[in-house]
Amino acid sequence: MAGKSPRPPFPLSRALAAFSLVGALGACQALSGDGDGGPTPGPTGADSAGDPYVPGDGNGGYDVQHYRLKLAITPRDARELDGTAEITARATQPLSRFDLDLADLNVSSVTVDGRAAQQRHDGEELVVTPERPLERGATFTTVVRYSGRPKTINDPQLGTYGWVRTSDGVFVACQPSGAHTWFPSNDHPSDKATFDFEITVPDGLTAIANGLPDRMPQGQEPGRPTPTTTPAPTTGTPGVVPASQRRSTTTTWRVREPMATYLATVNVGRFAIRTGRTPSGVPVLSAVDPALPSVSLAEFHDRNTRVTEELAKLFGPYPFGSTGGLVDNAAVNFALETQTRPVYGAFGADHTIIAHELAHQWFGDSVSVSRWQDIWLNEGFATYAEWIWGERIGLRTVQQQFDERYQDPGNTDLWNVPPGNPGRNEMFGSSVYERGGMTLHMLRKKVGDAKFFDILRTWARERRHGTGTTPQFVEVAERVSGQQLDAFFKAWLFDRGRPAL
């Protein structure tokens, strides 16, 4: 997203790994009923991933393999969304009951492996009890039919995100907890899955999601009004077309590589669209709302193509089957790295913001965090790519970006918040982005250019389509560089105060 000491007794990476292991063992004990205050003993999936940065998000007891979402979206209707979610998962423990995350939508039915299941809502949890208990290791399919009007999230610390309505449709950007406002899921980045979307919208509108479509959407040509094909009403309220008489268009999109739920997007509206390929052959799809005359589709598409190609030379092969972006007339002040196709609000997308979001395709999307504490692995890396790109196009150098920040010792937002564990309220604060980027610059100076970019490429290659943590990145940096870096990372990621140069 773009918007905004003494040496330990043993290496930091080992210390953090040991801490993570102890935490994991504690979680296992809680799930089995051996720990105080854990879930009820027995074959019941946990109702949370246990991540304190996003309390209640995620669930335990299963690993989702694939989401197939069939969505009918009618913007501005009282019943704006009709959905069927087919969720294929593998049980990681015996399950007599499990939870899905789903907020403020009406569920009409749930089946598990074709048999009707009991279901009830408990806050933002959809609690499912299959007719037959599931054995550990079993692959099972849950089908949820639901409908309603998804709510936009307005969080005091994190701002507005999720299902955001626009003048002609919907803009969807879900980091960190917005996915379960529009589809039932295991809504935590530690559980990634492949996706299929089948999206039906009224004629005259276009739906654009992640991945590749079965056929390229026919968007509005720049400068030409979108034709209206909806028939005039014959009965009922003047000017209102009954749902049964509305014409519609259905498109399908497929994401073949695993994707975190918060990176899923469905955008509906009127769009001018351009398609093509990078010089290396990666399909590119770029879309712009024609209501934004200040945003050039040609320039946006060219930048998406060029940045994707050039970043691959730095970070290794592009990790997905398509790239591009979408600029919508949405009243948000951020962009989000939705997988394969970042989305941008009405402010547009300049060179460096595009570089930031496309760098996330490697760092954040292909290699995702398994806990939100490590978000600097997403945002610090994308910020550093943004600085590199700015230097390439003649803006400030990376060193100037670093110096400008380091020379301000009174910047408490930067120096008093450790980016390696910033806390929920600061997970999108300047320390995560800027001090995270500064950490990478200092690592580059410490190990040299060749080793530095080898570290980044190794991280992207070894964790491709998976997840990673800070201790795991430290291990890669030490292994590739041949240096012990525990004190370095402790100072830049975990200590308060400005580190010494």
ABEGO torsion letter per residue (X at the ends): XBGXXBBBABBAAAAAAAAAAAAAAAAAAAAAGABBGBBBBEBBBBABAGBAABBGBEBBGBBBABBBBBBBBBBGBABABBBBBBBBBBBABBBABBBBBBBGBBBABBBBGGBBBBBBBBEABBBBBBABBBBBGBBBBBBBBBBEBBBBBBBAAAEBBEBBBBAAEBBBBAOAAAAAAABBBBBBAABBBBBBBBBBBBBGBBBBBBEBBABBBBBBBBGBBBBBABBBBABEBBGBBBAAABBBBBBBBBBABBBBAAABBBBBEBBBBBBEBBAAGBBBBBBBBAABAABBAAAAAAAAAAAAAAAAAAAEBBABABBEEBBBBBBBABBBABBGBBBBBAAEBBAAAAAAAAAAAABGAABBBABAAAAAAAAAAAAAAAAAAAAAAGBBBAAAAAAAAAABAABAAAAABBAABAEAAAAABAAAAAAAAAAAAAAAAAAEAAAAAAAAAAAAAAABGBBBBAAAAAAAAAAAAGBBAAAAAAAAAABBEBBBX
